[in-house]
Amino acid sequence: MTASSASSASSASARCAADETEDSGLLAALLDGMDAALVAFAADGTVTHWNHEAERILGWTTAEAVGRTGLTGWAVRKEDADGIEAALAAAMRSPGRQVHEFALLTKDGHRVLVRTQSSAVRAPGGRVVGVYCAFSEVHTQMDLERSIALSEALFEDASWGVVLIDADLRPAVVNAHAARALGVGRTALLGRPLGELLAQGVEELECALQHVLAEGAPPAVSELWVTLRAEAEVPRRCWRSGFVRLASPMAEEPVPLGVAWLFQDITATKRAEQENSLLRFRAQQLHRAGRAAADCPDPAEAAAVHLDFALAGFADHGLVDLATTPAPAPFGAVTEGDALDAYETQGATGGVGVESVAGAAGGAEPGSGAGDAAAAGTDAGRRTPAGTPRLVRALASPAGSPGPSGTPAATGIPVPYVPGHPALQAYERRGSVRTSAGPASPEGWAAARRWPDGTVHGLCVVLCSRGRRLGVATFLRAPARRPFDRADADYAEEVAARIAAALDLAGAASR
């Protein structure tokens, strides 16, 4: 052998040794970086590998474990050794992985239950040269399985809506319940901005999500009122919401992955609570009004007190008109012909009509054209029926600034209501009439009805006492309030009955 060939052989051997050292160092780093504990055995049962997680669980260091024959007597009790050795021997003979649960022994003498996955180690030619066994504590594995099962259940069978929001505030995963609540498919939600799903409440939701990403989960659940873009005409919904910040368990420092948003629709419950609260408030207002009216020496002043207490939280303006005896007809007037002609002409022009919430919301304004004609002093072929009352203003709340209701100057001049006015309808029908300008209210809608400017919702209720109609009470709302509903009409009728009783007493005292 020449010197050059010897040098080449020695350098090749050095490279091989360096490669083996590098490979062994890489293998050791991989084994110590594993989340599971690992122990490997040679064909004769000698421990060849023992990683850092195995040291953490059992307490035996790599130096103490590597080189021992088997586990009996130091990592396994003698009573359990036969079963474990049989399982490892079966793993060497069988293809694939074998799963078992063993009781191992820690260095301080305690037993720990582990779940193992064992598989044979084969040489490049297929010959079995050993077996490796990866294991973890059973409770850790069960926690992982429970977490996975919980995640799957939340996204399949949960009665709450669950949405995973990524760091860009876009839905990443949505369960079936949340998709139904949002009115779209599960896949159609993914990656879309929340503003494309919610018409109202999106600002509050995004603010809550940003807070959770920055500060963590809030200490209590919150209630969000939202309106879906797919159901813009449907009233708002109340969703009781909880938020949890998600962080990666694989990183040394918590890296936020997004937010888990869990919500449940409690609209029916919240509306029932609001209705009950409103009923209690109105009952208390009626009680306070009765106590305050009892201290008034003048019954007319007591009627004003009832009106003032009724306006709190209910309406922006209140009016009370009293019916007066019609003036006698001039000599030679044909009253029956006037009445008959009046109803005939009204039938030809479409009738007086009942101005209700349904009609007003659609933009219909029965009688408004006749009112304009009457205000201009022209005859549009529509005459006032002979039985139409003359209503004189008796009480009115201040239109400009808040304050107690007052009594206008007693001029005796009736309010020029046009035929078909809600106040006249309420008087004639002995009930209540609701009206609303609707979203596209024309200019002068309130002025045409002789109501304060800015009025868009009205409720007229007849005043009855001792079987007689005394007049009409009118409650008005500005655009900031919702239209009157049936419950509002019931409350207004209760207030009107108290006002009518006080005004009836005032009239009897004056006589």
C-alpha positions in Angstrom: 0.0 0.0 0.0 1.4 3.3 -1.0 1.5 6.4 1.2 -1.1 8.1 -0.9 -3.6 5.3 -0.7 -3.1 5.1 3.1 -3.7 8.7 3.4 -6.9 8.5 1.3 -8.2 5.6 3.5 -7.5 7.5 6.7 -9.2 10.6 5.5 -12.2 8.5 4.4 -12.4 6.9 7.8 -12.2 10.3 9.4 -15.1 11.6 7.3 -17.1 8.5 8.1 -16.4 9.0 11.8 -17.4 12.7 11.5 -20.6 11.8 9.7 -21.5 9.2 12.3 -20.8 11.8 15.1 -22.9 14.3 13.3 -25.7 11.8 12.7 -25.7 10.7 16.3 -25.8 14.3 17.5 -28.7 15.1 15.2 -30.5 12.0 16.4 -30.0 13.0 20.0 -31.3 16.4 19.4 -34.4 15.0 17.7 -35.0 12.6 20.5 -34.7 15.3 23.2 -37.0 17.6 21.3 -39.8 15.1 21.2 -43.0 15.8 23.2 -43.3 12.1 23.9 -40.9 10.0 26.0 -38.9 7.4 24.0 -36.9 4.4 25.0 -35.2 2.0 22.5 -33.9 -1.5 23.0 -31.5 -3.6 21.1 -32.4 -7.1 20.1 -30.9 -8.5 23.3 -33.0 -6.0 25.4 -30.3 -3.5 26.2 -31.5 0.1 26.5 -29.9 2.1 23.7 -31.8 5.4 23.7 -33.5 7.4 26.5 -34.7 10.9 25.7 -35.3 13.9 27.9 -39.1 13.4 28.2 -38.5 9.9 29.6 -36.1 11.4 32.1 -38.8 14.0 33.1 -41.5 11.4 33.6 -39.6 8.6 35.3 -36.7 10.6 36.9 -33.9 8.3 35.5 -31.2 10.2 33.5 -29.9 9.1 30.2 -26.6 8.0 31.7 -28.4 5.9 34.3 -30.7 4.3 31.8 -28.7 3.6 28.7 -26.8 0.3 28.9 -29.1 -1.4 31.3 -30.7 -4.7 30.3 -34.5 -4.5 30.2 -36.6 -2.4 32.6 -37.2 -5.0 35.3 -36.2 -4.0 38.8 -35.5 -0.3 38.2 -38.2 1.1 35.8 -40.8 -1.7 36.2 -41.8 -3.7 39.2 -41.0 -7.4 39.0 -44.7 -8.2 39.2 -45.4 -6.2 36.0 -42.2 -7.2 34.1 -43.5 -10.3 32.4 -46.4 -8.5 30.7 -44.3 -5.7 29.5 -41.5 -7.9 28.1 -44.1 -10.0 26.3 -45.6 -6.9 24.8 -42.2 -5.7 23.6 -41.4 -9.1 22.2 -44.7 -9.1 20.3 -44.0 -5.7 18.9 -40.7 -7.0 17.5 -42.5 -9.8 15.7 -45.5 -7.8 14.4 -45.7 -5.2 11.6 -46.9 -1.8 12.5 -47.4 -0.2 15.9 -48.7 -1.8 19.0 -50.5 0.2 21.7 -50.5 -0.8 25.3 -50.9 0.7 28.8 -48.2 -0.1 31.3 -47.5 0.8 34.9 -43.8 2.0 35.1 -41.8 2.9 38.2 -40.3 6.3 38.8 -36.9 6.8 40.4 -38.4 7.7 43.7 -40.5 4.6 43.8 -43.9 5.8 42.6 -45.9 4.1 39.9 -47.1 6.0 36.9 -49.5 4.7 34.3 -48.4 5.3 30.7 -49.8 4.7 27.2 -47.1 3.2 24.9 -46.7 2.8 21.1 -44.2 0.1 20.3 -42.7 -0.8 16.9 -39.8 -2.9 15.7 -36.6 -1.3 14.4 -35.4 -3.0 11.3 -32.0 -2.9 9.5 -31.9 -1.9 5.8 -32.2 -5.6 4.9 -35.3 -6.0 6.9 -33.8 -7.8 9.9 -35.1 -6.9 13.3 -32.4 -5.2 15.3 -34.5 -3.8 18.2 -37.7 -2.1 19.3 -38.5 1.4 20.2 -41.3 2.4 22.7 -42.8 5.9 22.8 -44.9 6.7 25.8 -46.7 9.4 27.6 -48.7 9.7 30.8 -52.2 8.4 30.5 -53.8 11.5 31.9 -51.9 13.6 29.5 -53.1 11.5 26.6 -56.6 11.5 27.9 -56.6 15.3 28.2 -55.5 15.5 24.6 -58.2 13.1 23.5 -60.8 15.0 25.5 -59.7 18.3 24.0 -60.1 16.8 20.5 -63.4 15.3 21.3 -64.6 18.6 22.8 -63.5 20.5 19.7 -65.3 18.1 17.4 -68.5 18.2 19.5 -68.5 22.0 19.6 -68.3 22.1 15.9 -70.9 19.5 15.2 -73.6 19.1 18.0 -73.3 22.2 20.2 -76.4 24.2 21.0 -74.3 27.3 21.1 -72.9 29.1 18.1 -69.1 28.7 17.9 -67.0 30.7 15.5 -63.2 30.8 15.4 -62.0 34.3 14.4 -58.5 34.6 13.2 -56.1 37.5 14.0 -57.5 39.5 11.0 -61.0 39.3 12.5 -62.3 37.0 9.9 -64.2 33.7 10.5 -61.8 30.7 10.2 -64.1 27.8 11.4 -67.8 27.9 12.0 -70.1 25.3 13.6 -73.5 24.4 12.3 -75.5 26.3 14.9 -73.6 29.5 14.2 -74.1 29.1 10.5 -77.9 28.8 11.0 -77.9 31.8 13.3 -76.0 33.9 10.7 -78.2 32.7 7.9 -75.4 31.5 5.6 -73.6 28.2 4.9 -70.6 27.1 6.9 -68.1 27.4 4.0 -69.6 30.7 2.8 -68.7 32.4 6.1 -65.0 31.6 5.9 -62.6 34.5 5.3 -65.4 37.1 5.0 -65.3 40.4 7.0 -67.8 40.5 9.8 -69.3 43.7 8.3 -70.6 41.7 5.4 -72.6 39.5 7.8 -73.9 42.0 10.3 -75.7 45.3 9.5 -75.7 46.5 13.2 -73.5 45.5 16.1 -70.4 44.8 14.0 -68.5 47.7 15.7 -69.2 46.3 19.2 -68.2 42.8 18.1 -65.0 43.8 16.5 -64.1 45.9 19.6 -64.6 42.9 21.8 -62.5 40.7 19.6 -59.6 43.2 19.5 -59.8 43.5 23.3 -59.6 39.7 23.7 -56.6 39.4 21.3 -54.8 42.1 23.2 -55.8 41.6 26.9 -57.3 38.1 27.1 -60.8 36.8 27.8 -63.1 39.1 29.7 -64.2 38.0 33.2 -67.9 37.7 32.2 -70.1 37.1 29.2 -71.5 40.0 27.3 -74.7 40.7 25.4 -74.5 42.0 21.9 -77.5 43.3 19.9 -77.0 42.6 16.2 -79.0 42.8 13.0 -78.1 40.5 10.1 -77.7 41.9 6.6 -79.8 39.0 5.3 -82.7 40.0 7.6 -82.5 43.8 7.6 -86.2 44.2 8.3 -86.2 41.7 11.2 -85.9 43.3 14.7 -82.5 43.2 16.4 -81.3 40.0 18.0 -79.5 39.7 21.3 -76.7 37.2 21.5 -75.1 36.3 24.8 -71.5 36.0 23.9 -68.3 34.6 25.5 -64.8 35.0 24.1 -61.7 32.9 24.6 -58.2 33.8 23.2 -56.5 31.0 21.4 -52.7 30.5 21.7 -50.5 27.9 20.1 -49.4 25.2 22.6 -46.3 24.5 20.4 -44.6 27.8 21.0 -42.5 28.7 24.0 -44.2 32.1 24.3 -48.0 32.4 23.7 -48.7 33.3 20.1 -52.4 34.3 19.6 -54.0 32.3 16.9 -57.3 34.1 17.1 -60.5 34.2 19.3 -63.1 31.6 19.9 -66.5 33.3 19.9 -69.3 31.4 21.6 -72.8 32.9 21.5 -76.5 32.0 22.1 -79.6 33.7 21.0 -81.5 35.1 24.0 -83.7 37.6 22.1 -87.0 36.1 23.4 -85.7 36.2 27.0 -84.4 39.8 26.8 -87.6 41.0 25.1 -89.7 39.4 27.9 -87.5 41.1 30.5 -87.9 44.5 28.7 -91.7 44.0 28.5 -91.9 43.1 32.2 -89.7 46.1 33.1 -91.9 48.4 31.0 -95.0 47.1 32.6 -93.6 47.6 36.1 -92.6 51.2 35.2 -95.9 52.1 33.8 -97.7 50.6 36.8 -95.6 52.7 39.0 -96.3 55.8 36.9 -100.0 55.3 37.2 -99.6 54.8 41.0 -97.6 58.0 41.3 -100.0 59.9 39.1 -102.9 58.8 41.2 -101.1 59.9 44.4 -100.2 63.3 42.9 -103.7 63.9 41.4 -105.3 63.2 44.8 -103.5 66.3 46.2 -104.9 68.6 43.4 -107.8 70.8 44.5 -108.9 71.3 40.9 -110.0 68.3 38.9 -108.7 69.9 35.7 -105.3 70.2 37.3 -105.5 66.5 38.2 -106.1 65.7 34.6 -103.0 67.6 33.6 -101.0 65.7 36.2 -102.2 62.4 34.8 -101.1 63.6 31.3 -97.6 64.7 32.5 -96.9 61.4 34.3 -98.1 59.4 31.3 -95.6 61.2 29.0 -92.5 60.1 30.9 -90.8 57.4 28.8 -93.9 57.0 26.7 -94.4 60.0 24.3 -92.9 63.4 23.5 -96.1 65.4 23.3 -99.6 65.1 24.7 -102.9 66.8 23.7 -106.4 66.6 25.2 -109.3 67.9 23.1 -112.9 68.1 24.5 -116.0 67.7 22.4 -118.4 70.5 22.5 -122.1 70.7 21.5 -122.3 71.6 17.7 -123.7 75.0 16.9 -127.4 75.0 15.8 -127.9 74.7 12.0 -129.1 77.9 10.2 -132.8 78.3 9.5 -133.8 76.3 6.4 -130.7 74.0 6.4 -131.4 70.4 5.3 -129.5 68.4 7.9 -130.5 65.0 6.6 -129.6 65.8 3.1 -126.2 67.2 4.2 -125.5 64.0 6.0 -126.6 61.7 3.2 -124.7 63.8 0.7 -121.6 63.7 2.8 -121.5 59.9 2.9 -122.2 59.7 -0.8 -119.4 62.0 -1.8 -117.0 60.2 0.6 -117.9 56.8 -1.0 -117.1 58.3 -4.4 -113.6 59.5 -3.4 -112.5 56.3 -1.6 -114.1 56.8 1.9 -112.9 58.4 5.1 -110.6 55.4 5.7 -109.0 54.2 8.9 -105.5 55.7 9.3 -103.7 52.9 11.1 -100.1 51.7 11.4 -100.5 49.4 8.4 -101.8 52.2 6.1 -99.4 54.8 7.3 -96.3 52.6 7.0 -97.1 52.0 3.4 -97.3 55.7 2.7 -101.1 55.9 2.3 -102.6 59.1 3.6 -106.4 58.9 3.5 -108.0 62.3 3.7 -104.8 64.3 3.4 -105.8 65.8 0.0 -109.1 66.9 1.4 -107.3 68.5 4.3 -105.2 70.5 2.0 -108.2 71.6 0.0 -110.0 72.6 3.1 -107.0 74.6 4.4 -107.0 76.4 1.0 -110.7 77.2 1.3 -111.8 75.1 -1.7 -114.4 72.4 -1.9 -113.1 69.1 -3.2 -116.5 67.4 -3.1 -116.0 66.0 0.4 -118.1 67.5 3.2 -117.9 66.9 6.9 -120.6 64.5 8.1 -123.2 65.9 10.3 -122.2 63.7 13.2 -118.5 64.9 13.3 -117.7 66.4 16.7 -116.2 69.8 17.4 -113.0 69.2 19.4 -111.7 72.1 21.5 -108.1 72.0 22.9 -108.2 71.7 26.7 -104.7 70.5 27.6 -101.4 70.5 25.8 -97.8 69.7 26.7 -95.2 72.4 25.8 -94.0 71.8 22.2 -90.6 73.7 22.5 -89.2 72.7 25.9 -90.1 70.2 28.6 -92.5 71.3 31.3 -95.9 70.7 32.8 -98.9 70.6 30.6 -100.9 73.7 30.4 -104.4 74.9 29.5 -104.7 77.0 26.4 -106.8 80.2 26.4 -110.5 79.3 26.5 -111.5 80.7 23.1 -114.0 77.9 22.4 -112.7 77.7 18.8 -112.5 74.0 17.7 -109.3 72.6 16.3 -109.6 72.5 12.5 -109.2 68.8 12.1 -109.9 67.5 8.5 -112.3 64.7 8.0 -110.7 61.3 8.5 -108.3 62.7 11.1 -107.1 60.1 13.7 -108.7 62.1 16.5 -112.1 62.1 14.8 -111.8 58.4 14.0 -111.0 57.6 17.6 -114.0 59.6 18.8 -116.4 58.0 16.3 -115.1 54.5 16.9 -115.0 54.9 20.7 -111.5 53.3 20.8 -107.9 54.0 19.9 -106.3 54.8 16.5 -102.6 54.5 15.7 -100.9 56.3 12.9 -97.3 56.7 11.6 -95.7 58.7 8.9 -93.6 55.8 7.7 -90.0 55.9 6.5 -90.8 58.3 3.5 -93.0 60.8 5.3 -94.0 63.8 3.1 -93.3 67.4 4.1 -96.0 68.8 6.4 -97.3 65.5 7.6 -97.5 66.7 11.2 -98.8 70.2 10.3 -101.6 68.7 8.2 -102.8 67.0 11.3 -102.4 70.0 13.5 -99.7 68.3 15.5 -96.3 69.8 16.6 -93.5 69.8 14.1 -91.2 66.7 14.1 -94.1 64.3 15.0 -94.0 61.1 13.1 -96.0 58.7 15.3 -99.5 59.4 16.8 -101.9 57.6 19.0 -105.4 58.9 19.6 -107.6 57.6 22.4 -111.2 58.5 23.1 -112.1 60.0 26.5 -115.1 58.2 28.1 -116.7 58.7 31.5 -120.0 57.5 32.8 -120.9 56.1 29.3 -120.4 59.4 27.6 -117.7 60.5 25.1 -115.9 63.6 26.4 -113.2 64.1 23.8 -109.9 62.6 22.6 -106.4 62.3 24.1 -103.5 62.3 21.6 -100.0 61.0 22.3 -97.2 61.9 19.8 -93.7 60.6 19.3 -90.7 62.1 17.5 -88.5 60.1 15.0 -86.2 58.9 17.8 -88.9 56.7 19.2 -90.5 53.6 17.7 -94.2 53.6 16.4 -97.0 52.9 18.9 -98.0 49.3 19.3 -100.9 47.4 20.9 -99.4 47.5 24.3 -98.9 51.3 24.0 -102.6 51.6 23.1 -103.6 49.6 26.2 -101.6 51.9 28.4 -102.9 55.0 26.7 -106.5 53.8 27.2 -105.8 53.4 30.9 -104.4 56.9 31.2 -107.3 58.3 29.1 -109.8 56.7 31.5 -108.2 58.6 34.4 -108.0 61.9 32.5 -111.6 61.5 31.4 -112.8 60.9 35.0 -111.0 64.0 36.2 -112.3 66.2 33.4 -115.8 64.8 33.9 -115.6 65.8 37.6 -114.3 69.2 36.6 -117.3 69.7 34.2 -119.7 68.6 36.9 -118.2 71.0 39.4 -118.4 73.9 37.0 -122.1 73.2 36.4 
